[in-house]
Amino acid sequence: MNLIRTAAGALRSLSRRPPRVYWTAARLALGTASALGISRFAYGLLLPAMRTDLGWSLAQAGALTTANSVGYLLGAAVAGVAARRWGSTATFRLGMLITAVALAATAVSSAYPALLTARLAAGAGGALVFVAGGVIASRSAAAARSPAPITIYFSGAGLGIAVSAAWLPSLATHAPHDWRMAWTGLAVCALLATAVSWAAARVDEPEPQLATGRRAIRHLWRTAVAYLLFAGGYIAYVTFLSAALFQEAVPTWQVSTLWAFLGSSAMVAPPLWSPLIGAWPPARVLTTLLALLAGASALPLVSSSYVVLAVSAVVYGGTFMTVPAAVTATIRGATRPEDWAPTLAAFTTVFAAGQTVGPWAAGTIADHTSADATLVWAAALCAAATLVAATRRPQVNSRGSAGVRPLGKRARVDLDAG
Protein backbone atom coordinates (compact mmCIF):
# COMPACT_ATOMS: atom_id res chain seq x y z
CA MET A 1 0.00 0.00 0.00
CA ASN A 2 2.85 2.39 0.78
CA LEU A 3 4.27 1.73 -2.70
CA ILE A 4 0.90 2.42 -4.32
CA ARG A 5 0.51 5.68 -2.39
CA THR A 6 4.08 6.71 -3.28
CA ALA A 7 3.55 5.98 -6.99
CA ALA A 8 0.16 7.71 -7.03
CA GLY A 9 1.55 10.77 -5.29
CA ALA A 10 4.50 10.93 -7.69
CA LEU A 11 2.18 10.64 -10.68
CA ARG A 12 0.01 13.50 -9.36
CA SER A 13 3.16 15.55 -8.89
CA LEU A 14 4.29 14.75 -12.42
CA SER A 15 0.94 15.81 -13.81
CA ARG A 16 1.40 19.27 -12.28
CA ARG A 17 4.72 19.85 -14.05
CA PRO A 18 4.71 22.51 -16.77
CA PRO A 19 3.77 20.89 -20.13
CA ARG A 20 6.73 22.64 -21.76
CA VAL A 21 9.13 20.41 -19.81
CA TYR A 22 7.55 17.27 -21.20
CA TRP A 23 7.20 18.63 -24.71
CA THR A 24 10.89 19.54 -24.77
CA ALA A 25 11.83 16.11 -23.35
CA ALA A 26 9.64 14.40 -25.97
CA ARG A 27 11.37 16.25 -28.81
CA LEU A 28 14.77 15.50 -27.28
CA ALA A 29 13.69 11.83 -27.16
CA LEU A 30 13.87 11.80 -30.96
CA GLY A 31 17.61 11.54 -30.32
CA THR A 32 17.29 8.04 -28.87
CA ALA A 33 14.59 7.28 -31.46
CA SER A 34 17.16 7.92 -34.18
CA ALA A 35 20.42 6.81 -32.55
CA LEU A 36 18.99 3.65 -30.97
CA GLY A 37 15.50 2.78 -32.21
CA ILE A 38 16.22 3.44 -35.88
CA SER A 39 19.99 3.22 -36.26
CA ARG A 40 20.64 0.26 -33.97
CA PHE A 41 17.54 -1.80 -33.24
CA ALA A 42 15.94 -1.60 -36.71
CA TYR A 43 18.87 -3.68 -37.96
CA GLY A 44 17.33 -6.65 -36.14
CA LEU A 45 14.26 -6.28 -38.37
CA LEU A 46 16.35 -6.06 -41.54
CA LEU A 47 18.71 -8.87 -40.59
CA PRO A 48 16.61 -11.70 -42.14
CA ALA A 49 16.40 -9.86 -45.49
CA MET A 50 20.11 -9.04 -45.55
CA ARG A 51 21.03 -12.61 -44.62
CA THR A 52 18.84 -13.95 -47.43
CA ASP A 53 20.21 -11.54 -50.02
CA LEU A 54 23.87 -11.60 -48.98
CA GLY A 55 24.18 -15.19 -47.74
CA TRP A 56 25.50 -14.34 -44.29
CA SER A 57 25.98 -16.65 -41.33
CA LEU A 58 24.62 -15.56 -37.95
CA ALA A 59 28.18 -14.74 -36.88
CA GLN A 60 28.60 -12.41 -39.86
CA ALA A 61 25.24 -10.81 -39.11
CA GLY A 62 26.23 -10.37 -35.47
CA ALA A 63 29.54 -8.83 -36.53
CA LEU A 64 27.67 -5.87 -38.03
CA THR A 65 26.10 -5.21 -34.64
CA THR A 66 29.54 -5.63 -33.11
CA ALA A 67 30.92 -3.03 -35.57
CA ASN A 68 28.13 -0.70 -34.53
CA SER A 69 29.06 -1.31 -30.90
CA VAL A 70 32.76 -0.65 -31.60
CA GLY A 71 31.76 2.68 -33.08
CA TYR A 72 29.60 3.26 -30.02
CA LEU A 73 32.63 2.49 -27.85
CA LEU A 74 34.78 4.98 -29.76
CA GLY A 75 32.06 7.62 -29.64
CA ALA A 76 31.60 7.13 -25.91
CA ALA A 77 35.36 7.54 -25.40
CA VAL A 78 35.30 11.01 -26.95
CA ALA A 79 31.80 12.11 -25.91
CA GLY A 80 32.90 13.52 -22.57
CA VAL A 81 35.73 15.46 -24.19
CA ALA A 82 33.41 16.75 -26.91
CA ALA A 83 30.82 17.86 -24.34
CA ARG A 84 33.48 19.74 -22.37
CA ARG A 85 34.93 21.39 -25.46
CA TRP A 86 31.81 22.21 -27.48
CA GLY A 87 28.99 21.79 -24.98
CA SER A 88 26.25 19.18 -24.75
CA THR A 89 24.02 20.90 -27.32
CA ALA A 90 26.60 20.94 -30.13
CA THR A 91 27.69 17.37 -29.31
CA PHE A 92 24.09 16.13 -29.47
CA ARG A 93 23.45 17.82 -32.80
CA LEU A 94 26.70 16.53 -34.29
CA GLY A 95 25.82 12.98 -33.24
CA MET A 96 22.38 13.27 -34.86
CA LEU A 97 23.90 14.39 -38.16
CA ILE A 98 26.54 11.64 -38.14
CA THR A 99 23.85 9.03 -37.45
CA ALA A 100 21.65 10.18 -40.36
CA VAL A 101 24.58 10.25 -42.82
CA ALA A 102 25.76 6.79 -41.68
CA LEU A 103 22.28 5.32 -42.23
CA ALA A 104 22.26 6.72 -45.75
CA ALA A 105 25.73 5.28 -46.36
CA THR A 106 24.46 1.81 -45.36
CA ALA A 107 22.24 1.83 -48.43
CA VAL A 108 25.05 2.63 -50.87
CA SER A 109 26.91 -0.69 -51.11
CA SER A 110 26.45 -4.38 -50.33
CA ALA A 111 30.20 -4.88 -49.82
CA TYR A 112 30.77 -6.28 -46.34
CA PRO A 113 33.66 -3.89 -45.42
CA ALA A 114 31.56 -0.90 -46.51
CA LEU A 115 28.62 -2.06 -44.39
CA LEU A 116 30.90 -2.61 -41.40
CA THR A 117 32.27 0.93 -41.78
CA ALA A 118 28.81 2.47 -42.08
CA ARG A 119 27.58 0.62 -39.01
CA LEU A 120 30.67 1.70 -37.08
CA ALA A 121 30.02 5.36 -37.97
CA ALA A 122 26.37 5.04 -36.94
CA GLY A 123 27.48 3.69 -33.58
CA ALA A 124 29.89 6.58 -33.02
CA GLY A 125 27.18 9.13 -33.79
CA GLY A 126 24.74 7.29 -31.56
CA ALA A 127 27.11 7.44 -28.59
CA LEU A 128 27.47 11.21 -28.92
CA VAL A 129 23.68 11.53 -28.92
CA PHE A 130 23.28 9.12 -26.01
CA VAL A 131 25.78 10.86 -23.72
CA ALA A 132 25.03 14.48 -24.62
CA GLY A 133 21.27 13.92 -24.59
CA GLY A 134 21.54 12.17 -21.22
CA VAL A 135 23.35 15.19 -19.76
CA ILE A 136 20.74 17.58 -21.19
CA ALA A 137 17.91 15.41 -19.84
CA SER A 138 19.63 15.23 -16.43
CA ARG A 139 19.79 19.02 -16.25
CA SER A 140 16.13 19.21 -17.20
CA ALA A 141 15.30 16.66 -14.49
CA ALA A 142 17.18 18.74 -11.93
CA ALA A 143 15.29 21.87 -12.94
CA ALA A 144 11.93 20.06 -12.92
CA ARG A 145 12.73 18.18 -9.67
CA SER A 146 11.52 15.00 -11.37
CA PRO A 147 13.15 12.01 -13.12
CA ALA A 148 10.52 12.21 -15.88
CA PRO A 149 12.69 14.08 -18.45
CA ILE A 150 15.29 11.30 -18.17
CA THR A 151 12.83 8.43 -18.61
CA ILE A 152 11.05 10.25 -21.44
CA TYR A 153 14.36 10.83 -23.21
CA PHE A 154 15.39 7.17 -23.15
CA SER A 155 11.90 5.96 -24.09
CA GLY A 156 12.36 7.59 -27.51
CA ALA A 157 14.05 4.39 -28.67
CA GLY A 158 10.62 2.76 -28.51
CA LEU A 159 9.26 5.22 -31.06
CA GLY A 160 12.04 4.32 -33.47
CA ILE A 161 11.31 0.63 -33.02
CA ALA A 162 7.57 1.10 -33.49
CA VAL A 163 8.05 3.14 -36.68
CA SER A 164 10.43 0.50 -38.05
CA ALA A 165 8.10 -2.35 -37.11
CA ALA A 166 5.30 -0.85 -39.20
CA TRP A 167 6.96 -1.78 -42.50
CA LEU A 168 10.36 -3.49 -42.23
CA PRO A 169 9.22 -7.09 -41.47
CA SER A 170 6.95 -7.14 -44.52
CA LEU A 171 9.79 -5.93 -46.72
CA ALA A 172 12.13 -8.55 -45.24
CA THR A 173 9.69 -11.29 -46.21
CA HIS A 174 8.33 -10.16 -49.57
CA ALA A 175 11.20 -8.10 -51.02
CA PRO A 176 14.45 -9.08 -49.27
CA HIS A 177 16.55 -7.65 -52.11
CA ASP A 178 15.17 -4.15 -51.37
CA TRP A 179 16.90 -3.78 -48.01
CA ARG A 180 18.86 -0.80 -49.42
CA MET A 181 15.58 1.05 -49.92
CA ALA A 182 14.76 0.35 -46.29
CA TRP A 183 18.03 1.91 -45.09
CA THR A 184 17.32 4.96 -47.25
CA GLY A 185 13.92 5.31 -45.61
CA LEU A 186 15.50 5.00 -42.18
CA ALA A 187 18.00 7.74 -43.09
CA VAL A 188 15.11 10.05 -44.02
CA CYS A 189 13.46 9.32 -40.66
CA ALA A 190 16.75 10.14 -38.91
CA LEU A 191 17.02 13.46 -40.74
CA LEU A 192 13.46 14.36 -39.70
CA ALA A 193 14.31 13.46 -36.11
CA THR A 194 17.39 15.68 -36.30
CA ALA A 195 15.32 18.63 -37.47
CA VAL A 196 12.61 18.26 -34.81
CA SER A 197 15.04 17.69 -31.92
CA TRP A 198 17.43 20.48 -32.96
CA ALA A 199 15.86 23.24 -30.83
CA ALA A 200 15.02 20.87 -27.94
CA ALA A 201 18.75 20.28 -27.39
CA ARG A 202 19.35 23.96 -26.73
CA VAL A 203 20.32 24.73 -23.14
CA ASP A 204 18.79 28.02 -22.02
CA GLU A 205 21.02 28.73 -19.04
CA PRO A 206 24.84 28.51 -19.01
CA GLU A 207 26.11 24.96 -18.72
CA PRO A 208 28.14 23.96 -15.64
CA GLN A 209 31.85 24.46 -16.02
CA LEU A 210 32.81 20.97 -17.21
CA ALA A 211 36.53 21.49 -17.62
CA THR A 212 37.17 20.30 -14.05
CA GLY A 213 34.71 17.39 -14.21
CA ARG A 214 36.00 13.92 -13.47
CA ARG A 215 34.74 10.38 -13.81
CA ALA A 216 33.13 9.21 -10.59
CA ILE A 217 32.83 5.49 -11.30
CA ARG A 218 34.80 3.77 -8.53
CA HIS A 219 32.09 3.93 -5.86
CA LEU A 220 29.53 2.76 -8.45
CA TRP A 221 31.53 -0.19 -9.70
CA ARG A 222 28.83 -2.80 -9.02
CA THR A 223 26.39 -0.75 -11.05
CA ALA A 224 28.98 -0.61 -13.83
CA VAL A 225 29.44 -4.40 -13.80
CA ALA A 226 25.68 -4.97 -13.92
CA TYR A 227 25.46 -2.47 -16.79
CA LEU A 228 28.21 -4.33 -18.68
CA LEU A 229 26.40 -7.66 -18.36
CA PHE A 230 23.08 -6.09 -19.32
CA ALA A 231 24.64 -4.54 -22.43
CA GLY A 232 26.10 -7.84 -23.57
CA GLY A 233 22.79 -9.63 -23.05
CA TYR A 234 19.95 -7.32 -24.06
CA ILE A 235 21.46 -6.52 -27.47
CA ALA A 236 21.29 -10.21 -28.46
CA TYR A 237 17.51 -10.20 -27.95
CA VAL A 238 16.85 -7.17 -30.14
CA THR A 239 19.41 -8.24 -32.75
CA PHE A 240 18.39 -11.87 -33.23
CA LEU A 241 14.74 -12.00 -32.16
CA SER A 242 13.48 -11.74 -35.74
CA ALA A 243 15.94 -14.38 -36.93
CA ALA A 244 14.79 -16.76 -34.17
CA LEU A 245 11.13 -16.12 -35.02
CA PHE A 246 11.67 -16.68 -38.75
CA GLN A 247 13.48 -19.93 -37.92
CA GLU A 248 10.30 -21.02 -36.09
CA ALA A 249 8.23 -20.00 -39.17
CA VAL A 250 6.34 -17.34 -37.22
CA PRO A 251 4.06 -15.41 -39.63
CA THR A 252 5.28 -11.99 -40.78
CA TRP A 253 2.29 -10.17 -39.29
CA GLN A 254 3.13 -11.62 -35.91
CA VAL A 255 6.77 -10.51 -36.16
CA SER A 256 5.64 -7.01 -37.10
CA THR A 257 3.11 -6.71 -34.29
CA LEU A 258 5.53 -8.14 -31.73
CA TRP A 259 8.07 -5.45 -32.57
CA ALA A 260 5.31 -2.86 -32.48
CA PHE A 261 4.39 -4.09 -28.99
CA LEU A 262 8.03 -3.86 -27.94
CA GLY A 263 8.43 -0.31 -29.23
CA SER A 264 5.06 0.90 -27.94
CA SER A 265 5.64 -0.44 -24.45
CA ALA A 266 9.01 1.33 -24.37
CA MET A 267 7.22 4.56 -25.26
CA VAL A 268 4.69 4.25 -22.42
CA ALA A 269 7.25 3.14 -19.82
CA PRO A 270 8.11 6.62 -18.42
CA PRO A 271 4.89 7.20 -16.42
CA LEU A 272 5.21 3.69 -15.00
CA TRP A 273 8.86 3.86 -13.95
CA SER A 274 9.48 7.56 -13.20
CA PRO A 275 7.71 7.43 -9.80
CA LEU A 276 9.70 4.34 -8.78
CA ILE A 277 13.02 5.80 -9.92
CA GLY A 278 12.26 8.82 -7.77
CA ALA A 279 11.05 6.82 -4.74
CA TRP A 280 13.04 3.57 -4.63
CA PRO A 281 16.75 3.08 -3.86
CA PRO A 282 18.77 2.78 -7.10
CA ALA A 283 19.78 -0.83 -6.43
CA ARG A 284 16.15 -1.94 -6.07
CA VAL A 285 15.09 -0.24 -9.30
CA LEU A 286 17.96 -1.73 -11.29
CA THR A 287 17.52 -5.21 -9.81
CA THR A 288 13.79 -5.20 -10.60
CA LEU A 289 14.34 -4.08 -14.18
CA LEU A 290 17.06 -6.65 -14.86
CA ALA A 291 15.03 -9.49 -13.33
CA LEU A 292 12.07 -8.63 -15.57
CA LEU A 293 14.38 -8.52 -18.60
CA ALA A 294 15.84 -11.94 -17.80
CA GLY A 295 12.36 -13.42 -17.56
CA ALA A 296 11.14 -11.71 -20.74
CA SER A 297 14.19 -12.98 -22.67
CA ALA A 298 13.51 -16.55 -21.60
CA LEU A 299 9.80 -16.61 -22.43
CA PRO A 300 10.24 -17.32 -26.20
CA LEU A 301 12.26 -20.39 -25.21
CA VAL A 302 9.29 -21.73 -23.25
CA SER A 303 6.72 -21.39 -26.02
CA SER A 304 6.40 -19.91 -29.49
CA SER A 305 2.69 -19.18 -29.05
CA TYR A 306 1.70 -15.66 -30.00
CA VAL A 307 0.41 -14.82 -26.51
CA VAL A 308 3.69 -15.82 -24.84
CA LEU A 309 5.74 -13.96 -27.43
CA ALA A 310 3.54 -10.88 -26.99
CA VAL A 311 4.04 -10.92 -23.22
CA SER A 312 7.79 -11.24 -23.78
CA ALA A 313 7.84 -8.27 -26.16
CA VAL A 314 5.69 -6.05 -23.92
CA VAL A 315 7.70 -6.75 -20.75
CA TYR A 316 11.01 -6.42 -22.59
CA GLY A 317 9.98 -3.18 -24.28
CA GLY A 318 8.70 -1.72 -21.03
CA THR A 319 12.01 -2.29 -19.24
CA PHE A 320 15.06 -2.43 -21.50
CA MET A 321 15.42 1.31 -22.16
CA THR A 322 14.54 2.12 -18.55
CA VAL A 323 17.81 0.51 -17.45
CA PRO A 324 19.92 3.34 -18.98
CA ALA A 325 17.42 5.83 -17.52
CA ALA A 326 17.82 4.31 -14.06
CA VAL A 327 21.61 4.28 -14.36
CA THR A 328 21.60 7.91 -15.55
CA ALA A 329 19.37 8.92 -12.62
CA THR A 330 21.77 7.12 -10.27
CA ILE A 331 24.75 8.97 -11.74
CA ARG A 332 22.86 12.25 -11.51
CA GLY A 333 22.17 11.67 -7.82
CA ALA A 334 25.62 10.31 -6.96
CA THR A 335 27.85 12.93 -8.60
CA ARG A 336 28.29 16.67 -8.89
CA PRO A 337 26.80 18.39 -11.97
CA GLU A 338 30.27 19.01 -13.38
CA ASP A 339 30.92 15.26 -13.18
CA TRP A 340 27.78 14.17 -15.04
CA ALA A 341 29.22 14.26 -18.56
CA PRO A 342 32.50 12.39 -17.86
CA THR A 343 30.80 9.84 -15.59
CA LEU A 344 27.98 9.19 -18.04
CA ALA A 345 30.57 8.89 -20.82
CA ALA A 346 32.49 6.33 -18.73
CA PHE A 347 29.33 4.27 -18.15
CA THR A 348 28.46 4.52 -21.83
CA THR A 349 31.93 3.14 -22.62
CA VAL A 350 31.20 0.20 -20.31
CA PHE A 351 27.82 -0.21 -22.00
CA ALA A 352 29.44 -0.14 -25.45
CA ALA A 353 32.04 -2.73 -24.42
CA GLY A 354 29.28 -5.17 -23.48
CA GLN A 355 27.42 -4.52 -26.72
CA THR A 356 30.62 -5.07 -28.70
CA VAL A 357 31.15 -8.62 -27.47
CA GLY A 358 27.52 -9.69 -27.00
CA PRO A 359 26.19 -9.95 -30.59
CA TRP A 360 29.28 -11.61 -32.03
CA ALA A 361 29.50 -14.15 -29.19
CA ALA A 362 25.79 -14.93 -29.30
CA GLY A 363 25.83 -15.26 -33.09
CA THR A 364 28.86 -17.55 -33.03
CA ILE A 365 27.24 -19.84 -30.47
CA ALA A 366 24.00 -19.85 -32.47
CA ASP A 367 25.82 -20.87 -35.66
CA HIS A 368 26.89 -24.07 -33.88
CA THR A 369 23.52 -24.66 -32.23
CA SER A 370 20.39 -22.72 -33.23
CA ALA A 371 19.06 -19.17 -33.25
CA ASP A 372 17.42 -19.88 -29.90
CA ALA A 373 20.88 -19.80 -28.34
CA THR A 374 20.86 -16.01 -28.72
CA LEU A 375 17.83 -15.81 -26.42
CA VAL A 376 19.51 -18.12 -23.90
CA TRP A 377 22.51 -15.78 -23.99
CA ALA A 378 20.31 -12.72 -23.39
CA ALA A 379 18.45 -14.33 -20.49
CA ALA A 380 21.63 -15.64 -18.84
CA LEU A 381 23.50 -12.33 -18.93
CA CYS A 382 20.49 -10.33 -17.72
CA ALA A 383 20.08 -12.84 -14.87
CA ALA A 384 23.76 -12.45 -13.96
CA ALA A 385 23.36 -8.67 -14.04
CA THR A 386 20.38 -9.02 -11.68
CA LEU A 387 22.51 -10.87 -9.14
CA VAL A 388 25.27 -8.24 -9.30
CA ALA A 389 22.83 -5.35 -8.96
CA ALA A 390 21.13 -7.04 -6.00
CA THR A 391 24.40 -7.06 -4.04
CA ARG A 392 24.64 -3.25 -3.99
CA ARG A 393 23.04 -1.69 -0.96
CA PRO A 394 22.67 2.06 -0.37
CA GLN A 395 23.55 3.34 3.08
CA VAL A 396 20.91 5.05 5.15
CA ASN A 397 21.65 8.77 5.11
CA SER A 398 21.40 11.13 8.02
CA ARG A 399 17.76 11.87 7.21
CA GLY A 400 16.87 8.24 7.69
CA SER A 401 16.16 7.41 4.05
CA ALA A 402 18.05 5.33 1.55
CA GLY A 403 19.00 5.94 -2.02
CA VAL A 404 18.54 9.03 -4.12
CA ARG A 405 17.57 12.19 -2.33
CA PRO A 406 14.85 14.33 -3.89
CA LEU A 407 15.65 15.43 -7.41
CA GLY A 408 16.54 19.06 -7.70
CA LYS A 409 18.76 19.05 -4.59
CA ARG A 410 22.48 18.88 -5.17
CA ALA A 411 23.10 16.33 -2.44
CA ARG A 412 25.04 13.21 -3.33
CA VAL A 413 23.68 9.70 -3.04
CA ASP A 414 24.98 7.93 0.04
CA LEU A 415 26.38 4.64 -1.24
CA ASP A 416 28.74 2.00 -0.09
CA ALA A 417 31.53 0.76 -2.37
CA GLY A 418 29.25 0.05 -5.26
Rosetta blueprint (number, residue, H / E / L):
1 M L
2 N H
3 L H
4 I H
5 R H
6 T H
7 A H
8 A H
9 G H
10 A H
11 L H
12 R H
13 S H
14 L H
15 S H
16 R L
17 R L
18 P L
19 P H
20 R H
21 V H
22 Y H
23 W H
24 T H
25 A H
26 A H
27 R H
28 L H
29 A L
30 L H
31 G H
32 T H
33 A H
34 S H
35 A H
36 L H
37 G H
38 I H
39 S H
40 R H
41 F H
42 A H
43 Y H
44 G H
45 L H
46 L H
47 L H
48 P H
49 A H
50 M H
51 R H
52 T H
53 D H
54 L H
55 G L
56 W L
57 S L
58 L H
59 A H
60 Q H
61 A H
62 G H
63 A H
64 L H
65 T H
66 T H
67 A H
68 N H
69 S H
70 V H
71 G H
72 Y H
73 L H
74 L H
75 G H
76 A H
77 A H
78 V H
79 A H
80 G H
81 V H
82 A H
83 A H
84 R H
85 R H
86 W H
87 G L
88 S H
89 T H
90 A H
91 T H
92 F H
93 R H
94 L H
95 G H
96 M H
97 L H
98 I H
99 T H
100 A H
101 V H
102 A H
103 L H
104 A H
105 A H
106 T H
107 A L
108 V L
109 S L
110 S L
111 A L
112 Y H
113 P H
114 A H
115 L H
116 L H
117 T H
118 A H
119 R H
120 L H
121 A H
122 A H
123 G H
124 A H
125 G H
126 G H
127 A H
128 L H
129 V H
130 F H
131 V H
132 A H
133 G H
134 G H
135 V H
136 I H
137 A H
138 S H
139 R H
140 S H
141 A H
142 A H
143 A H
144 A H
145 R L
146 S L
147 P L
148 A H
149 P H
150 I H
151 T H
152 I H
153 Y H
154 F H
155 S H
156 G H
157 A H
158 G H
159 L H
160 G H
161 I H
162 A H
163 V H
164 S H
165 A H
166 A L
167 W L
168 L H
169 P H
170 S H
171 L H
172 A H
173 T H
174 H H
175 A L
176 P H
177 H H
178 D H
179 W H
180 R H
181 M H
182 A H
183 W H
184 T H
185 G H
186 L H
187 A H
188 V H
189 C H
190 A H
191 L H
192 L H
193 A H
194 T H
195 A H
196 V H
197 S H
198 W L
199 A H
200 A H
201 A H
202 R L
203 V L
204 D L
205 E L
206 P L
207 E L
208 P L
209 Q L
210 L L
211 A L
212 T L
213 G L
214 R L
215 R L
216 A L
217 I L
218 R H
219 H H
220 L H
221 W H
222 R H
223 T H
224 A H
225 V H
226 A H
227 Y H
228 L H
229 L H
230 F H
231 A H
232 G H
233 G H
234 Y H
235 I H
236 A H
237 Y H
238 V H
239 T H
240 F H
241 L H
242 S H
243 A H
244 A H
245 L H
246 F H
247 Q H
248 E L
249 A L
250 V L
251 P L
252 T H
253 W H
254 Q H
255 V H
256 S H
257 T H
258 L H
259 W H
260 A H
261 F H
262 L H
263 G H
264 S H
265 S H
266 A H
267 M H
268 V L
269 A H
270 P H
271 P H
272 L H
273 W H
274 S H
275 P H
276 L H
277 I H
278 G H
279 A H
280 W L
281 P L
282 P H
283 A H
284 R H
285 V H
286 L H
287 T H
288 T H
289 L H
290 L H
291 A H
292 L H
293 L H
294 A H
295 G H
296 A H
297 S H
298 A H
299 L H
300 P H
301 L H
302 V H
303 S L
304 S L
305 S L
306 Y H
307 V H
308 V H
309 L H
310 A H
311 V H
312 S H
313 A H
314 V H
315 V H
316 Y H
317 G H
318 G L
319 T L
320 F L
321 M L
322 T H
323 V H
324 P H
325 A H
326 A H
327 V H
328 T H
329 A H
330 T H
331 I H
332 R H
333 G H
334 A H
335 T L
336 R L
337 P H
338 E H
339 D H
340 W H
341 A H
342 P H
343 T H
344 L H
345 A H
346 A H
347 F H
348 T H
349 T H
350 V H
351 F H
352 A H
353 A H
354 G H
355 Q H
356 T H
357 V H
358 G H
359 P H
360 W H
361 A H
362 A H
363 G H
364 T H
365 I H
366 A H
367 D H
368 H H
369 T L
370 S L
371 A L
372 D H
373 A H
374 T H
375 L H
376 V H
377 W H
378 A H
379 A H
380 A H
381 L H
382 C H
383 A H
384 A H
385 A H
386 T H
387 L H
388 V H
389 A H
390 A H
391 T L
392 R L
393 R L
394 P E
395 Q L
396 V E
397 N L
398 S L
399 R L
400 G L
401 S L
402 A E
403 G L
404 V L
405 R L
406 P L
407 L L
408 G L
409 K L
410 R L
411 A L
412 R L
413 V L
414 D L
415 L E
416 D L
417 A L
418 G L
